[in-house]
Amino acid sequence: MQNILIIGAGNGGYALLKLIEQADYLQVSAIVDINEEAPGIIYAKEHQIPTYSDWKPLISGNIQIIIDVTGQKEVFQQLLVNRPATAVIIPGGIANLIVTLLEEKNDYIQIIDRKKMMQELIFNSIEEGMIGIDDRGIVNFFNKSAERMTKMPVEQAIGKHVHEVISLSELPRIFEAGSVELNKELTLESGTKIVTSRYPMIDAEGKRVGAFAVFKDITEVLRLAEEITNLTEIQKMLEAIIHSSDDAISVVDEEGKGILINPAYTRITGFSEEEVIGRPATADISEGESIHLKVLQTKKPIRGVNLRVGKQKKDVIVNVAPILVNSEIKGSVGVIHDMTEMRGLMKELDRAKTLIRTLELSYSLKDISGTSRQIIFATEQAKLAASVTVTVLLRGEVGSGKDLFAHAIHSESDRAPYPFIRVNCSALEEHLLEKDLFGFEESGLSQAGLIESAVNGTIFLDEVGELTKKTQAKLLRVLRENAIIRVGGTSSIPVDVRIIAASSLNLEKAMREGTFREDFYFQLNRMPIHIPSLRERKEDIPLIAEHLLVRLNQEFGRNVEGFTEEAMASLLDYDWPGNVRELENIISRSMIFLQPNDRFVEEQHLPKSMLVLTTNGDEDDESKGTLAEQMDEMEKKVLSRALKTCGGNKSQTAKKLQISLRTLYYKLEKYNLV
């Protein structure tokens, strides 16, 4: 005979008391409630069952089961501390579940059978494999998907050491180390390749009680563990597994009413069990349709649906699978991935990358390789820019070296001892970029932005042409007034920072199209520097390649001495649409194919796609010269014709061609048209 103590004599305790009284193998020793008018107290007095207002004096070794239906966490925690070692504490949620099952079946054995059926049903309704071990490495749960992947029947796996089931299993190591491993590749003895995530299982007291692995998706194990028949194990396992997940889980019945959620669900949506259990599946949705209801209608899984859920309208991705029994729908299981937290992590990662840039190697003008007239002219302009505190606008194609020039200008200036911070203006959404640049003040919190972090130094705005007009206006204030206002703030903060901007876009065209502010353009363009493309200065390729080879030798641990004549000829013939960045990529890729004893890069080591572009073409095309030469010849003709049309007036010519006067002078000098 099992002696039971019921704490809480409300409707739940009253119903539980009536049902337990009908069982021959259970006996209610006492029922406790501070309210003497509670229905359970009144019923107990009518049937000569002892009643009390305080449970503490009743705790003894004679009590085998304590049922807490008060719904108060404080009471449950006190019971955990004061319960006898031989007593099992059943919380209110589990007690309510037992009441429901007893009312439906009126037989405890049938309840156990149903729980076993539901356990098997849920375990085997998912495609992910799952295996768990105890503190000795013995397998204590193993689902049908794991059976299918390992080719070992469930009956043989349970009770064996995990290495007898999966010889390469790392679960014992995970248990010993207490660490988490995510998305690890593994090939099973059956030949099946899996991606597994492994987790230690930790109880409420912080003690490791085992370890488990999920093949592909950790979150599915949470709903399976709910159906374990041993109540002591289910309590420990659920506490460990549920608290190990950052994804929310919700389960509904065939009518679309909630029957189970986990703590992550409450954290993400803001809804408690009382607000979800027994309610329609639409209760947690802020924007969008219930995927649970769609799955119940179609009996097919739906994955990767974007919704907004909860009181804070969080962006989530939802995966929902049906629970089928003999082709009949019995409910559905949903897994909710919080995209808001993922985006927050991405933001923090981007911030870390941005801060790391402040620790990058500082380049000087000596690191700019080349002896061509174009690069020397650009370098002289950079020297002049370094000597005065003026806003610089670097123009040039992608990969031409604008970031190198920005580093060099900073290093050669009197601001060199102070921070140099690079910001990729195209990498973040507008609201995130503004917070990064200007900082923010919200909810009583404040944080300085990158502009404040670069005080007395330089901030490099790469791809400034990608900025929205709203952000352009805020940066215009910095350029004009040397002050910022944090996002959400009201006070003006003075800043002493130099701005170097860069763009590969046609900013003049952007102004005409209305996407780039004219006042911002003219404020940035106080000292423009054109970085020539690599095809404009092919004579610099041997020197640049030699410089890159030194660095790549250190990076790859090689000792390559140079290039053969044929390989260098191919490098010189190629048009380099990706400029210096592409040249570095080509050389590094070529070095990968070298043998350990090779000392020179040969033509055969160069990518075939590059060789095709440099060698294809008929004899007539070859007689006209390379693409760069033909383009230069065409540009020369256009300039000459425009200059002639404008009667030699260079200002009118620049306006007609829609280029700056400085660019016109540069091109006229390049083609000897001065």
CORNORLIN-V812615 format. One record per residue. N is the residue number from 1. RES is the residue in one small letter. SS is DSSP state (H for helix, E for strand, L for the rest). OMEGA is omega in degrees with one decimal (NA if undefined). D_FIRST is the distance of its C-alpha to the first C-alpha in Angstrom with 1 decimal. Layout:
((N RES SS OMEGA D_FIRST) (N RES SS OMEGA D_FIRST))
This chain:
((1 m L 180.0 0.0) (2 q E 177.5 3.8) (3 n E -174.7 6.4) (4 i E 173.1 9.5) (5 l E 179.3 13.1) (6 i E 178.8 15.8) (7 i E -175.9 19.3) (8 g L -173.9 22.0) (9 a L 175.5 22.2) (10 g L -177.8 25.0) (11 n H 179.8 25.1) (12 g H 179.0 22.7) (13 g H 178.3 20.1) (14 y H 179.7 20.8) (15 a H -179.8 20.4) (16 l H -179.9 17.1) (17 l H -179.1 15.7) (18 k H -177.3 17.0) (19 l H -179.0 15.6) (20 i H -178.4 11.9) (21 e H -179.2 12.1) (22 q L -177.3 13.0) (23 a L -178.6 10.0) (24 d L -173.5 7.9) (25 y L 178.8 5.0) (26 l E 179.3 5.6) (27 q E 176.7 6.7) (28 v E -179.2 10.1) (29 s E -178.9 11.0) (30 a E 173.7 14.6) (31 i E -171.0 17.2) (32 v E 171.4 20.4) (33 d L -179.9 23.9) (34 i L -179.9 27.4) (35 n L -178.0 28.6) (36 e L -179.7 27.9) (37 e L 179.5 29.2) (38 a L -177.2 26.8) (39 p H 179.4 25.4) (40 g H 179.1 21.7) (41 i H -179.0 22.6) (42 i H -179.6 24.5) (43 y H -178.3 21.7) (44 a H -179.5 19.1) (45 k H 179.4 21.7) (46 e H -176.2 22.3) (47 h L 175.4 18.7) (48 q L 174.0 18.2) (49 i L -177.3 16.0) (50 p L 177.5 17.3) (51 t E -178.5 19.9) (52 y E 176.4 21.7) (53 s L 179.8 24.7) (54 d L -176.4 24.0) (55 w L -171.6 20.9) (56 k H 179.8 22.3) (57 p H -175.3 21.5) (58 l H -177.1 17.8) (59 i L 179.3 17.4) (60 s L -178.7 15.8) (61 g L 179.8 13.9) (62 n L -178.5 10.8) (63 i L 179.1 10.6) (64 q L -176.7 9.4) (65 i E 175.3 11.1) (66 i E -179.7 14.3) (67 i E -179.3 16.1) (68 d E 178.0 19.8) (69 v L 177.7 21.7) (70 t L -176.4 24.7) (71 g L -179.2 26.9) (72 q L -179.2 28.4) (73 k H -177.8 28.8) (74 e H -180.0 29.4) (75 v H -179.1 26.0) (76 f H 179.5 24.4) (77 q H 178.4 26.7) (78 q H 178.3 25.8) (79 l H 178.1 22.0) (80 l H -177.2 22.9) (81 v H -170.1 24.9) (82 n H -174.6 22.6) (83 r L 173.1 19.1) (84 p L -177.3 17.4) (85 a L -175.8 18.0) (86 t L -174.8 14.4) (87 a L 175.4 13.7) (88 v E 178.8 14.6) (89 i E 177.9 17.0) (90 i E -179.9 17.5) (91 p L -175.0 21.0) (92 g H -178.6 22.2) (93 g H 179.3 23.9) (94 i H 178.4 21.0) (95 a H 178.3 18.9) (96 n H 178.0 21.9) (97 l H 179.4 22.0) (98 i H 179.0 18.4) (99 v H -178.4 19.4) (100 t H -178.6 22.5) (101 l H 179.4 21.0) (102 l H 178.9 18.4) (103 e H -178.0 21.3) (104 e H -173.3 23.5) (105 k H -179.8 21.3) (106 n L 179.0 18.5) (107 d L -175.6 16.5) (108 y H 179.9 14.5) (109 i H 177.6 15.9) (110 q H 177.5 19.3) (111 i H 179.2 18.9) (112 i H 178.4 18.3) (113 d H -180.0 21.3) (114 r H 178.5 23.4) (115 k H 177.4 22.7) (116 k H 179.0 23.8) (117 m H 179.2 26.8) (118 m H 176.8 27.8) (119 q H -179.3 27.5) (120 e H -178.6 29.9) (121 l H -176.4 32.0) (122 i H 179.4 32.6) (123 f H -172.4 33.0) (124 n L 177.4 35.6) (125 s L -178.6 37.3) (126 i L -178.9 39.2) (127 e L -179.7 42.2) (128 e L 174.8 41.4) (129 g L -178.9 39.8) (130 m E 178.5 36.9) (131 i E 179.4 35.6) (132 g E 178.8 33.4) (133 i E 173.9 32.7) (134 d E -175.3 30.4) (135 d L 177.3 32.0) (136 r L -178.4 32.9) (137 g L -179.6 34.8) (138 i E 179.8 32.3) (139 v E 179.3 32.3) (140 n E 164.7 29.0) (141 f E -168.5 30.3) (142 f E -173.8 33.3) (143 n L -176.2 34.5) (144 k H 177.8 36.8) (145 s H 175.1 39.8) (146 a H 176.7 39.4) (147 e H -179.4 39.2) (148 r H -177.0 42.4) (149 m H -175.8 44.2) (150 t H -176.5 43.2) (151 k L 177.5 43.4) (152 m L -179.9 40.2) (153 p L -179.6 37.3) (154 v H -176.6 34.1) (155 e H 179.2 32.2) (156 q H -176.0 34.7) (157 a H -177.0 34.7) (158 i L 178.2 31.0) (159 g L 177.4 30.2) (160 k L 172.3 33.9) (161 h E -173.1 35.9) (162 v H 179.4 37.7) (163 h H 173.4 41.1) (164 e H 179.7 40.4) (165 v H 176.6 39.9) (166 i L -171.4 42.6) (167 s L -177.8 44.8) (168 l L -177.0 46.4) (169 s L 178.4 43.3) (170 e L -176.3 43.6) (171 l H 176.7 40.0) (172 p H 178.5 39.5) (173 r H 178.3 42.6) (174 i H 178.1 41.3) (175 f H -178.8 38.1) (176 e H -175.5 40.2) (177 a H -177.5 42.8) (178 g L -176.9 40.4) (179 s L -179.5 43.2) (180 v L 173.7 43.5) (181 e E -175.3 45.9) (182 l E 169.4 47.0) (183 n E 177.3 48.8) (184 k E 179.0 49.5) (185 e E -179.1 51.1) (186 l E 174.5 49.7) (187 t E -179.0 50.6) (188 l L 178.7 47.8) (189 e L 179.6 48.5) (190 s L -177.3 48.5) (191 g L 179.9 51.5) (192 t L 176.7 49.8) (193 k E -177.8 50.9) (194 i E 168.2 48.4) (195 v E -171.9 48.3) (196 t E 171.4 45.2) (197 s E -173.6 43.8) (198 r E -174.8 41.5) (199 y E 169.0 39.2) (200 p E 175.8 37.1) (201 m E -174.3 33.5) (202 i E -179.5 32.9) (203 d L -175.5 29.8) (204 a L -179.4 30.0) (205 e L 178.9 30.9) (206 g L -178.2 33.8) (207 k L 176.7 32.4) (208 r E -177.7 33.4) (209 v E 179.6 30.4) (210 g E 177.7 32.4) (211 a E 178.6 35.2) (212 f E 178.8 35.9) (213 a E 176.6 39.0) (214 v E 178.6 40.0) (215 f E 176.7 43.0) (216 k L -172.4 45.2) (217 d L -178.0 42.9) (218 i L -169.8 40.2) (219 t L -177.5 39.0) (220 e H -177.2 37.6) (221 v H -175.5 34.8) (222 l H -179.2 33.2) (223 r H 177.9 32.2) (224 l H -177.7 30.9) (225 a H -179.1 28.6) (226 e L -173.1 26.9) (227 e L 177.8 25.4) (228 i L -171.4 23.7) (229 t L -178.9 20.2) (230 n L -173.2 18.7) (231 l H 178.7 18.1) (232 t H 179.4 18.9) (233 e H -177.6 22.1) (234 i H 179.5 23.1) (235 q H -179.1 23.1) (236 k H -176.6 25.3) (237 m H -179.2 27.5) (238 l H 177.9 28.2) (239 e H -179.0 29.2) (240 a H -174.4 31.6) (241 i H -177.0 33.0) (242 i H -179.2 33.5) (243 h L 176.3 35.2) (244 s L -174.3 37.5) (245 s L 173.4 39.1) (246 d L 179.6 42.0) (247 d L -178.1 41.9) (248 a E 179.0 40.0) (249 i E 173.2 37.6) (250 s E 179.1 36.9) (251 v E 176.3 35.1) (252 v E 177.3 35.7) (253 d E -175.9 34.5) (254 e L 178.0 36.9) (255 e L 179.2 38.1) (256 g L 178.5 39.1) (257 k E -175.8 36.6) (258 g E 176.6 35.0) (259 i E -178.6 31.4) (260 l E 168.9 31.6) (261 i E 176.8 33.9) (262 n L -177.3 34.0) (263 p H 178.6 35.4) (264 a H 177.3 38.8) (265 y H 179.2 39.0) (266 t H 179.7 38.8) (267 r H -176.1 41.3) (268 i H -174.6 43.8) (269 t H -175.6 43.6) (270 g L -179.5 42.6) (271 f L 177.5 40.0) (272 s L 178.6 36.5) (273 e H -177.9 33.4) (274 e H -178.4 33.8) (275 e H -174.8 37.3) (276 v H -175.6 36.6) (277 i E -179.8 33.2) (278 g L 179.2 33.7) (279 r L 176.9 37.5) (280 p E -176.4 40.3) (281 a H 179.6 41.2) (282 t H -172.4 44.5) (283 a H -174.2 43.0) (284 d H -172.7 43.7) (285 i E 176.5 47.2) (286 s E 179.1 50.3) (287 e E 179.5 52.9) (288 g L -178.8 52.6) (289 e L 180.0 50.5) (290 s L 177.8 46.8) (291 i H 175.7 46.5) (292 h H -177.3 43.0) (293 l H 177.4 44.6) (294 k H 179.6 47.3) (295 v H 178.2 44.9) (296 l H 179.1 42.9) (297 q H -174.1 46.2) (298 t H -176.0 47.7) (299 k L 179.6 44.6) (300 k L 179.6 46.5) (301 p L 175.6 45.9) (302 i E -175.4 48.2) (303 r E 171.2 48.9) (304 g E -179.9 51.1) (305 v E 178.3 51.5) (306 n E 177.3 52.8) (307 l E 168.0 51.3) (308 r E -174.8 51.1) (309 v E 170.7 47.7) (310 g L -176.4 46.1) (311 k L 179.8 47.7) (312 q L 176.4 50.2) (313 k L -178.3 51.2) (314 k E 175.5 50.5) (315 d E -178.7 52.1) (316 v E 169.3 49.6) (317 i E -172.3 49.5) (318 v E 170.2 46.8) (319 n E -178.3 45.5) (320 v E 178.9 43.3) (321 a E 179.8 41.9) (322 p E 170.7 40.4) (323 i E -175.1 37.0) (324 l E 174.5 37.9) (325 v E -177.4 35.8) (326 n L 178.9 38.1) (327 s L 176.8 40.9) (328 e E -178.4 39.1) (329 i E 179.7 38.8) (330 k E -178.8 35.3) (331 g E 177.8 36.3) (332 s E -178.8 38.2) (333 v E -179.8 37.8) (334 g E 175.8 40.5) (335 v E -175.4 41.5) (336 i E 177.1 43.8) (337 h E -176.1 46.3) (338 d E 178.9 47.8) (339 m H 178.7 51.6) (340 t H 179.2 52.4) (341 e H 178.9 50.8) (342 m H 179.1 52.6) (343 r H 176.6 55.9) (344 g H 177.7 55.3) (345 l H 177.8 54.8) (346 m H 178.0 57.9) (347 k H 178.8 59.8) (348 e H 177.4 58.8) (349 l H -180.0 59.8) (350 d H 177.5 63.1) (351 r H 178.5 63.6) (352 a H 178.6 62.9) (353 k H -179.6 65.4) (354 t H 179.9 67.9) (355 l H 177.8 67.5) (356 i H -179.1 67.9) (357 r H 178.5 71.2) (358 t L 179.9 72.5) (359 l L -178.3 72.1) (360 e L 177.0 74.0) (361 l L -179.9 77.1) (362 s L -179.4 80.0) (363 y L 175.3 83.0) (364 s L -179.8 86.6) (365 l H 178.8 89.7) (366 k H 179.9 90.4) (367 d H 178.0 87.4) (368 i L -174.1 89.0) (369 s L 174.2 90.6) (370 g L 177.6 93.8) (371 t L 179.8 97.6) (372 s L -179.0 98.3) (373 r H -176.7 100.2) (374 q H -177.0 97.2) (375 i H 176.5 94.7) (376 i H 178.7 97.2) (377 f H 179.4 98.0) (378 a H 179.4 94.3) (379 t H 177.8 93.8) (380 e H 176.7 96.8) (381 q H 178.7 95.3) (382 a H 176.3 92.0) (383 k H 179.2 94.0) (384 l H 180.0 95.6) (385 a H -179.6 92.2) (386 a H -175.5 90.8) (387 s H 179.9 93.7) (388 v L 178.0 93.2) (389 t L -178.2 90.1) (390 v L 177.5 90.2) (391 t L -176.8 87.7) (392 v E 175.0 87.9) (393 l E 179.7 87.2) (394 l E -179.6 86.7) (395 r E 178.8 87.6) (396 g L -179.0 87.1) (397 e L 176.4 85.2) (398 v L 177.6 81.6) (399 g L -176.7 81.6) (400 s L 176.1 85.1) (401 g L -178.7 83.9) (402 k H 179.2 83.6) (403 d H 177.3 80.7) (404 l H 178.2 82.9) (405 f H 179.7 85.7) (406 a H 175.8 83.4) (407 h H -174.9 82.1) (408 a H 179.1 85.7) (409 i H 178.1 87.1) (410 h H -177.1 84.4) (411 s H -178.6 85.0) (412 e H -176.9 88.7) (413 s L 178.1 88.5) (414 d L 177.1 88.2) (415 r L -175.4 84.6) (416 a L -179.0 83.6) (417 p L -174.3 81.8) (418 y L -171.6 79.4) (419 p L 167.7 76.7) (420 f E -175.4 77.3) (421 i E 179.5 74.6) (422 r E 179.0 74.6) (423 v E 175.0 73.0) (424 n E -173.1 72.7) (425 c L -178.9 73.4) (426 s L -171.5 72.2) (427 a L -173.8 68.8) (428 l L 172.5 66.8) (429 e L -171.9 66.5) (430 e H -174.6 68.7) (431 h H 177.9 66.1) (432 l H 179.8 64.7) (433 l H -179.9 68.2) (434 e H 178.5 69.3) (435 k H 178.4 66.4) (436 d H -175.7 67.2) (437 l H -169.2 70.9) (438 f H -175.3 71.0) (439 g L -178.3 67.6) (440 f E 173.6 65.5) (441 e E -178.6 64.4) (442 e E 177.5 61.3) (443 s L 179.3 58.3) (444 g L 179.4 59.7) (445 l E 176.4 60.0) (446 s E 179.8 63.3) (447 q E 178.5 64.3) (448 a L 178.4 67.8) (449 g L -177.2 69.0) (450 l H 178.8 70.9) (451 i H 177.0 74.3) (452 e H 179.7 73.5) (453 s H -178.4 72.2) (454 a L -176.2 75.6) (455 v L -177.0 77.5) (456 n L -179.6 81.0) (457 g L -174.8 80.3) (458 t E 171.2 80.3) (459 i E -175.7 77.9) (460 f E -179.7 78.6) (461 l E -178.8 77.8) (462 d E -177.7 77.7) (463 e L -178.2 78.2) (464 v H 179.3 79.1) (465 g H -179.3 80.3) (466 e H -177.9 76.6) (467 l L 173.0 76.0) (468 t L -178.3 75.5) (469 k H 177.6 78.2) (470 k H 178.7 75.8) (471 t H 176.6 75.2) (472 q H -179.3 78.9) (473 a H 179.8 79.7) (474 k H 177.7 77.4) (475 l H 176.8 79.0) (476 l H 177.2 82.4) (477 r H 178.1 81.7) (478 v H -178.5 80.9) (479 l H -176.0 84.2) (480 r H -170.4 86.3) (481 e H -176.7 84.7) (482 n L -179.1 82.8) (483 a E 177.6 79.8) (484 i E 169.4 76.4) (485 i L -178.8 73.8) (486 r L 177.5 70.2) (487 v E -177.9 68.1) (488 g L -180.0 66.7) (489 g L -179.9 69.1) (490 t L -175.7 72.2) (491 s L 179.5 74.2) (492 s L -178.5 76.7) (493 i E 179.7 76.3) (494 p E 178.6 79.5) (495 v L 174.5 79.2) (496 d L -176.8 81.8) (497 v L 177.5 81.0) (498 r E 179.7 83.2) (499 i E 169.4 82.3) (500 i E -178.9 83.2) (501 a E 178.5 82.4) (502 a E 178.2 82.6) (503 s E 173.0 82.6) (504 s L -179.5 83.3) (505 l L 174.8 83.6) (506 n L -175.8 86.9) (507 l H 178.5 86.5) (508 e H 177.2 89.8) (509 k H 178.5 88.6) (510 a H 176.6 85.3) (511 m H 180.0 87.4) (512 r H -179.9 89.3) (513 e L 176.0 86.2) (514 g L 179.8 84.8) (515 t L 179.9 81.8) (516 f L -176.6 83.3) (517 r L 179.3 84.8) (518 e H -178.5 88.5) (519 d H 177.6 88.3) (520 f H 178.7 85.5) (521 y H -176.7 87.4) (522 f H 176.5 90.6) (523 q H 177.6 88.7) (524 l H -168.3 87.1) (525 n L -178.7 90.3) (526 r L 173.7 92.3) (527 m E 179.0 92.6) (528 p E 175.9 91.7) (529 i E 178.1 91.6) (530 h E 176.6 91.7) (531 i L -175.5 89.9) (532 p L 175.2 91.7) (533 s L -177.8 89.9) (534 l H 179.7 90.0) (535 r H 176.6 92.3) (536 e H -177.1 94.8) (537 r H -176.5 95.1) (538 k H 179.2 94.6) (539 e H 178.9 97.0) (540 d H -174.4 94.1) (541 i H 179.5 91.7) (542 p H -178.6 92.8) (543 l H 179.1 92.4) (544 i H -179.9 89.0) (545 a H 178.9 87.7) (546 e H 179.1 88.8) (547 h H 179.1 87.0) (548 l H -177.8 83.8) (549 l H 179.4 84.1) (550 v H -178.5 84.0) (551 r H -178.9 80.7) (552 l H 174.1 79.1) (553 n H 179.0 80.1) (554 q H -177.5 78.1) (555 e H -176.9 75.1) (556 f H -176.8 75.0) (557 g L -178.2 76.2) (558 r L 178.9 79.3) (559 n L -180.0 83.0) (560 v L -173.5 84.7) (561 e L -179.5 88.4) (562 g E -175.1 89.4) (563 f E 173.3 90.2) (564 t L -179.2 92.7) (565 e H -179.2 95.6) (566 e H 179.7 94.2) (567 a H 179.6 90.8) (568 m H 178.2 92.5) (569 a H 178.2 94.8) (570 s H 177.2 91.8) (571 l H -179.3 90.3) (572 l H -178.9 93.6) (573 d H -175.2 93.9) (574 y L -173.2 90.5) (575 d L 173.7 90.3) (576 w L 176.3 87.1) (577 p L 178.7 85.5) (578 g L 174.5 82.7) (579 n H -172.5 85.2) (580 v H 179.3 84.4) (581 r H 177.9 80.7) (582 e H 178.0 81.2) (583 l H 178.1 83.6) (584 e H 179.2 81.0) (585 n H -178.9 78.5) (586 i H -178.6 81.0) (587 i H -179.3 81.9) (588 s H 177.8 78.3) (589 r H -179.9 77.4) (590 s H -178.4 80.5) (591 m H 179.9 79.6) (592 i H -175.4 76.3) (593 f L 179.2 78.2) (594 l L 172.3 80.4) (595 q L -176.7 80.1) (596 p L -177.3 79.6) (597 n L 179.4 83.3) (598 d L -178.9 84.7) (599 r L -178.1 86.8) (600 f E 172.7 88.0) (601 v E -180.0 86.5) (602 e L -177.5 88.3) (603 e H -179.0 88.7) (604 q H 179.7 86.3) (605 h H -178.2 83.5) (606 l L 179.5 84.0) (607 p L -177.8 81.8) (608 k H -179.6 83.4) (609 s H 178.7 82.9) (610 m H -178.7 85.2) (611 l H 178.8 87.8) (612 v H -178.6 88.0) (613 l H -177.1 88.7) (614 t H -175.5 91.4) (615 t H -179.1 93.1) (616 n L 178.2 93.0) (617 g L -179.4 96.0) (618 d L -174.0 99.3) (619 e H -179.5 102.7) (620 d H 178.6 103.8) (621 d H -179.1 100.8) (622 e H -178.3 101.4) (623 s H -178.7 105.0) (624 k L 179.4 103.6) (625 g L -178.8 101.5) (626 t L 178.4 97.8) (627 l H 179.9 95.7) (628 a H 179.6 95.9) (629 e H 178.7 99.7) (630 q H 178.3 100.0) (631 m H 176.6 97.8) (632 d H -179.6 99.9) (633 e H 178.2 103.1) (634 m H 178.8 101.8) (635 e H 178.9 100.7) (636 k H 179.5 104.1) (637 k H 179.8 105.9) (638 v H 179.0 103.7) (639 l H -178.4 104.5) (640 s H -179.3 108.2) (641 r H -179.7 108.5) (642 a H 179.4 106.6) (643 l H 179.3 108.8) (644 k H -180.0 111.9) (645 t H -178.1 110.8) (646 c L 177.5 110.2) (647 g L 178.7 113.6) (648 g L 179.3 112.2) (649 n L -173.6 110.2) (650 k H 178.8 107.1) (651 s H 178.1 105.2) (652 q H 179.2 105.8) (653 t H 178.9 104.9) (654 a H 179.7 101.5) (655 k H 180.0 100.8) (656 k H -178.5 101.9) (657 l H 178.7 99.6) (658 q L 173.8 96.8) (659 i L 179.7 96.4) (660 s L 179.5 96.9) (661 l H 179.1 100.4) (662 r H 178.1 99.1) (663 t H 179.0 97.7) (664 l H 179.8 101.0) (665 y H 179.7 103.0) (666 y H -177.9 100.7) (667 k H 177.0 101.1) (668 l H 178.1 104.9) (669 e H -179.9 105.2) (670 k H -176.3 103.0) (671 y L 178.0 105.4) (672 n L 178.8 108.6) (673 l L -177.5 109.3) (674 v L NA 110.0))
